[in-house]
Amino acid sequence: MITTPIGQPAAGSAAARPLLCFEALGKTYLTPRGAYPVLENINLSIEAGEFVCVIGHSGCGKSTLLNMVSGFATPSTGQVLLKGAPIVKPGPDRMVVFQGYALLPWLTAYENVHLAVDSVHPKLPERQKRKIAMEHLELVGLAAAAQKTIGQISGGMKQRVAIARALAIRPEVLILDEPFGALDAITKEELQEELLNIWNTQKCTVLMITHDIDEALFLADRLVMMTNGPAAGIGEVMTIGFPRPRNREDIMEDPRYYELRNHALEFLYSRFAHDDAA
């Protein structure tokens, strides 16, 4: 079992300043019953090019954490730093892919991607915008469906469009909020493979929420395991040391896979059982 101390980069990472850093981060909401602390004292560093998954029970603040990285929410305490600068608002250096796609249904797949490129890079020549949009649809295997409207394509294809749109503007951080949770098992595995191939090529930094331990073990460099809320924190950071590029069958035949999987399950189950008993 390989674990890294909370707030420390994975072994072998560069000694330079991490790309993304959470420093004593906390988030509290005011309710009619008083203050409700969602997250407390989150400390974590993520290196450029890392693929990090976050897992935990519902209500542990995973989405709140991602919202503060994306700039949709502000910390109550502490800060999130991107390249040393505090994140205070949304920006094109961080793109989010949601479980619910968040596409414009009256536009085609191509138009959804082109709109993102045009919004972020309005001064680019139109020919170059079209090229970028089509290149990224090709990247996710949707060149043939470029002129179909969102209502004419499947759920898996919609998520491919969402990923293409996010990547087309070349963000520093790709933020994935359980993007494959609503898909069937076969489509989910196909998109996991596709995402990993894209990440291997582009080497963007990925921060992803998942409820699927097998998904995290296949995709991630590290798995951040959250404690239960309220006032949730990071309970443990597990390093996933399988070599890249990864093959699903090879990983599942590796004894370490079951060691890591059982450790993560034990962590999540013990947290749930402890809170249930309390």
Stockholm file with secondary structure:
# STOCKHOLM 1.0

chainA/1-278         MITTPIGQPAAGSAAARPLLCFEALGKTYLTPRGAYPVLENINLSIEAGEFVCVIGHSGCGKSTLLNMVSGFATPSTGQVLLKGAPIVKPGPDRMVVFQGYALLPWLTAYENVHLAVDSVHPKLPERQKRKIAMEHLELVGLAAAAQKTIGQISGGMKQRVAIARALAIRPEVLILDEPFGALDAITKEELQEELLNIWNTQKCTVLMITHDIDEALFLADRLVMMTNGPAAGIGEVMTIGFPRPRNREDIMEDPRYYELRNHALEFLYSRFAHDDAA
#=GR chainA/1-278 SS CCEECTTCCCTTCCSSCCSEEEEEEEEEEEETTEEEEEEEEEEEEECTTCEEEEECCTTSSHHHHHHHHHTSSCCSEEEEEETTEECCSCCTTEEEEETTCCCCTTSBHHHHHHHHHHHHCTTSCHHHHHHHHHHHHHHTTCGGGTTSBGGGSCHHHHHHHHHHHHHHTCCSEEEEESTTTTSCHHHHHHHHHHHHHHHHHHCCEEEEECSCHHHHHHHCSEEEEECCSSSBCEEEEEECCCCSSCCHHHHHTSHHHHHHHHHHHHHHHHHHHHHHHC
#=GC SS_cons         CCEECTTCCCTTCCSSCCSEEEEEEEEEEEETTEEEEEEEEEEEEECTTCEEEEECCTTSSHHHHHHHHHTSSCCSEEEEEETTEECCSCCTTEEEEETTCCCCTTSBHHHHHHHHHHHHCTTSCHHHHHHHHHHHHHHTTCGGGTTSBGGGSCHHHHHHHHHHHHHHTCCSEEEEESTTTTSCHHHHHHHHHHHHHHHHHHCCEEEEECSCHHHHHHHCSEEEEECCSSSBCEEEEEECCCCSSCCHHHHHTSHHHHHHHHHHHHHHHHHHHHHHHC
//
